[in-house]
């Protein structure tokens, strides 16, 4: 399945096809953060700004908690509106990316 660009860099959905975090979301954010680090971690860098806005989009649209134990998981959005509580195997990018984000001192709002 090929996916088009799904977010506009501000966390807004620009397409109504399935938004699947393991393909279209967390690896993209990982690359934004890694490139920002490798380029010298400059303030107001477009990579950092895009990373922060993008992770805010993940948290507001794809992050949910289990009702009983309050465990966090990342799901999918289908047709830009219907949340599917499915966490696929490649979602492993996100926890490591958030750990890297925290290690390099990014504000809590992005981690």
C-alpha positions in Angstrom: 0.0 0.0 0.0 1.5 3.4 -1.0 0.5 6.4 1.1 0.5 10.0 0.1 1.8 12.8 2.4 -0.6 12.7 5.3 0.2 15.8 7.5 1.0 19.3 6.4 3.8 19.8 8.9 1.4 21.4 11.4 -0.1 18.2 12.4 -3.2 18.8 10.2 -4.4 16.0 8.1 -4.2 16.8 4.4 -5.6 13.6 3.0 -8.4 11.3 4.0 -6.7 8.0 3.3 -5.7 5.7 6.2 -3.1 7.2 8.5 -1.0 4.4 9.7 1.6 5.4 12.3 4.2 2.7 11.5 4.5 3.8 7.8 3.7 7.4 7.6 4.2 9.0 11.0 6.9 7.9 13.4 9.7 7.1 11.0 9.2 10.5 9.4 9.5 12.2 12.8 12.5 10.1 13.6 14.3 11.4 10.5 13.4 15.0 11.3 14.8 14.7 14.8 18.0 12.9 13.7 18.7 15.4 11.0 18.2 18.3 13.4 20.7 16.7 15.8 23.2 15.9 13.0 23.0 19.5 11.7 24.0 21.0 15.0 20.7 21.4 17.0 20.1 25.0 16.0 17.2 26.9 17.5 14.3 27.8 15.1 15.6 25.2 12.6 12.8 24.1 10.3 13.6 20.4 11.1 13.0 21.1 14.9 9.9 23.1 14.3 8.4 20.4 12.0 9.4 17.7 14.5 7.6 19.5 17.4 4.5 20.2 15.3 4.4 16.7 14.0 4.7 15.0 17.4 2.0 17.3 18.7 -0.1 15.9 15.8 0.7 12.3 16.9 -0.3 13.1 20.5 -3.6 14.8 19.6 -4.7 12.4 16.9 -3.1 9.0 17.4 -2.3 8.5 21.1 -4.9 6.9 23.3 -5.0 5.2 26.7 -6.6 2.0 27.8 -9.7 2.5 29.9 -8.9 0.3 32.9 -5.1 0.7 33.4 -4.4 3.9 31.5 -1.7 2.4 29.3 -0.6 4.5 26.4 -0.7 3.2 22.8 -0.6 4.6 19.3 -3.3 3.7 16.9 -4.5 4.5 13.4 -6.9 7.0 11.9 -9.0 5.7 9.1 -10.6 8.3 6.7 -9.2 11.1 8.9 -11.9 10.6 11.5 -12.3 7.0 12.7 -9.7 5.8 15.2 -8.7 2.2 15.1 -7.0 0.8 18.2 -4.3 -1.1 16.3 -0.6 -0.8 17.1 1.6 -2.4 14.4 5.1 -3.8 14.9 7.0 -0.9 13.3 5.5 1.6 15.9 8.8 0.9 17.8 10.3 4.1 16.2 8.2 6.4 18.4 9.4 5.5 21.9 13.1 5.7 20.9 12.5 8.9 19.1 10.8 10.4 22.2 13.7 9.2 24.3 16.2 10.9 22.0 14.1 14.1 22.0 14.2 14.1 25.8 17.9 13.4 25.9 18.6 16.4 23.8 16.5 18.7 26.1 13.5 19.4 24.0 10.6 20.9 25.9 8.1 18.6 27.6 5.4 19.6 25.1 7.2 17.7 22.4 8.1 14.6 24.5 
